[in-house]
Amino acid sequence: MARSSADDMELKRSCEGGIMAKEKDRETVVMCMRVAKGRGVWGKAGKLASRHMAKPRVLAITTKAKGQRTKAFVRVLKYSNGGVLEPAKVYKMKHLSKVEVVQNDPSGCTFLLGFDNLRSQSVSPPQWTMRNKDDRNRLLMCILNMCKEILGGIPKVVGMDIVEMAMWAKENTPVKVTQVSTKDGPIESVVGEADSQVAVEKDLVSQAEEEDIEALLGTYVIAIGEAEAFSERMKRELVALESANVYALMETESVVEEIEWRNNRLELQSDSNVALIDELDKLLVFLQIPPEYEASLTGGSFDEGNMVKNIEACDWLTSAIKNLEASNLDPVYVREKRAEFVLLKCTFVRRASEFLRNYFPSLIDFMLNDKGNFSQRGQLQRPDHADMRYKCRTYARLLQHIKSLDKSCLTPLRKAYCHSLNLLIRREAREFSNELRAGSKASKSSTPLFEGPASANQPINITDTSADAYCKMITVFIPLLVDESSFFAHFMCFDVSALAPSDESDNKNPVAEGKSTSLSISEPSGSSAKSINSTAELGVLNQCLQELLDGIQEDFYALVDWAFKLDPLSCISMHGITDRYLSGQKAEVAGYVHVLLDDLETRISILFSRFVDDACYQIEKYERNVRQVGVVPYIPRFSQLAARMEQYINGSRDLVDQAYTKIVTIMFVTLEKIAQVEPKYVDIVLLENYAAFQHSLYDLANVVPTLAKYYHQASEAYEQACSRHINLVIYIHFEKLFQFARKIEELMYNMSPEEIPFQVGMSKVDFRKMLKSSLSGLDKTINAMYRKLQKNITAEELLPSLWEKCKKEFLDKYATFLKLISKIYPSETVISVNEMRDTLASL
């Protein structure tokens, strides 16, 4: 094996010479070795992927004493052109932060040194490659030892094991053999290189100390000048003593371990016994049934006075069963006790269920037998279930325990409660509804229909309608049904969110006053509200609520039908009231109440649609009549109907707007058909009726968007009918004039204006004849045109505006005629537009 360059003294002297040539202060070269320098390239994840061409360099580890401190350096030396070493780079050892062996080199001889004071960390550091691993380890161990001795710590090491490095250092530390002179003759002393460097104390020792040392050395037959031999012998004896101590400890190790193992077992056994005794004490506590609880569970009474004891017994039984199930005891040991608990549970649940199945009907029967709980002749009685709920709450905890002990027993209890309470609620609703109808002051309304003559001055005033009875019914019973639904859901142990209870003491009508009853979700007192977490449980709840409230809808339906017969327009108020309660109904536990309101709203809409269809049928019958003269009766009738419908609106106006759309559409279609009966008078019928529609609905159209749309539609139809009728009147009286103008327009498509007078019938003579026949007796012609308008119009109030439109239209047409004439017959004299305007104004 080739000698390492670390042992090359010539290389060491060359390095010292090269450093001294550049540096003023003397530095000591501790170690120097030849290396190959390469430059790595950063790859993915910050790893060095490859390196450039290697260059020969020398790495030297140097130290420099400065006062009491010693500084260490890593120097890079390169060969000059003359082959002399010269410094190329110097790094301070205190900045060394990382020593990394490059993993890409399979030989393991390449490493890099990372310094934390480099200006650019993005440039890859140089890589140093040694001849073999031994040279690498020697250099790196020198660097690490120097960092530890001078700096007090070593840098981060990556890619090699520190322990393996230490073992390598121990196995490869060079030794040197020295000759030691003794009285018996020279002997060889083998010491490590590191151990041979002994610091020499400069301080002198006293005479007494020197004599003691000579006496001690005499016992070892070593002279006082043979300090190294003495030190080596002392070390060997120290090592021998330590080896003897270690051997003695190793011989007694098995005994010590056995004693420790026995002590651990005794301690574990003691702890286990204590824990076992504690568990047995706890087990005895909950396995033993207290006599007072056993008496309550097996034969106690369920009267209100004994419910506290019953609940305490249930609490104990539930806790005992849970503790027994949660224990880790073998089922064999607690089998009899478990069977005893199960029997006790079944006995108690059976007794409690039987009691409650009988208690609910008896409680309701008591209320049914008291006539004071229901409405009577001349007296409306608001249902009050506060006392009943108070009595039921006494057994709320009992039901919760029944659910935890045997959930299947709740089904018959729920059915019994629903059946009993359903009888009470239906009786209350029936009596309340009957008394509302009997005591109502509403009489059959004279709702404006579309048959017979219209009464223009019919008073429109609503004091008391059948909708008031429906409003009272809704106001009283919908909050009651919501409260009963919420109470049932919580009382019968459904996991549902709570509803804010309505104030049953308030007898006012919140709907009539413009207020909506609060049905919002709220937190129940004493516990946090929980939403329904099971679809199956929600289905069971809805089924129970249907059984609880089923049948009450018939009383609502009867009231709606009665109100409709008295006054069909009351459907508008009833629909608004129902929609208000329906939009405020958001609670899960009141799902059946939501269904009831939805059905009522549908029924009201159907009844009102029947009324609207009947009105449309009456309108359509007018087209079968003989020629219509003047305004059809259904137009003023509709204005009266619309004015009254607006007074019934209470909330949403969707129902009314839909009725407007359907009725007005039929009105306009029917009007067009009526007008076509006499083609000669089509435009007169249309303009008179569209004008009447605008006049009668002017005020309402300003505030009702739906009617405003049809108002504008009628206005456009009126203008079109006026225009057609006026043009007809004008052409009748000035036919020759405007026919001559039309001929001129037709000829101008094919020839120039200068050629037209030479056509047949278009000469100046023909023009003068036409002008004389048309404009002679102009006053009489205009008066005849006015009388023509007046003759066919039945609505005299329309004549002034119609005549103004007629004059304006005639002047526009006459002005157009004059423009044509000026191009064809420029030399002819014709009455000007201003003269014609003055003539029209004077008549």
Secondary structure, DSSP 8 states (H G I E B T S, - for coil): ----GGG-HHHHHHHHHHHHHH-SS--EEEEEEEEEEEEEEE-GGG-EEEE---EEEEEEEEEEEETTEEEEEEEEEEE-TTS-EEEEEEEEGGGEEEEEE-TT-TTS-EEEEEETT-S-SSS--EEEE-SSHHHHHHHHHHHHHHIIIIISS--EEESS-HHHHHHHHHHS--EEEEEEEETTEEEEEEEEHHHH------S---HHHHHHHHHHHHHTT--TT-HHHHHHHHHHHHHHHHHHHHHHHHHHHHHHHHHHHHHHHHHHHHHHHHHHHHHHHHHHHHHS--HHHHHHHHH---SGGGHHHHHHHHHHHHHHHHHHHHS---TTTTHHHHHHHHHHHHHHHHHHHHHHHHHHHHHHHHHHT-GGGS-BTTB------HHHHHHHHTTHHHHHHHHHH-GGGHHHHHHHHHHHHHHHHHHHHHHHHHHHHHH----------SSS---TT-----SS-THHHHHHHHHHHHHHHHHHHHHHHHHTT----EE----TT--S-TTTTT------EE--TTS-------HHHHHHHHHHHHHHHTTTHHHHHHHHHHHHHH-TTHHHHHHHHHHHHHHH---GGGHHHHHHHHHHHHHHHHHHHHHHHHHHHHHHGGGGSS---SS-THHHHHHHHHHHHHHH--S--HHHHHHHHHHHHHHHHHHHHHHTTSGGGHHHHHHHHHHHHHHHTHHHHTT-HHHHHHHHHHHHHHHHHHHHHHHHHHHHHSHHHHHHHHHHHHHTTTS-TTTGGGSTT-SHHHHHHHHHHHHTTHHHHHHHHHHHHHHH-S-GGGHHHHHHHHHHHHHHHHHHHHHHHHHH-TT-----HHHHHHHHHH-
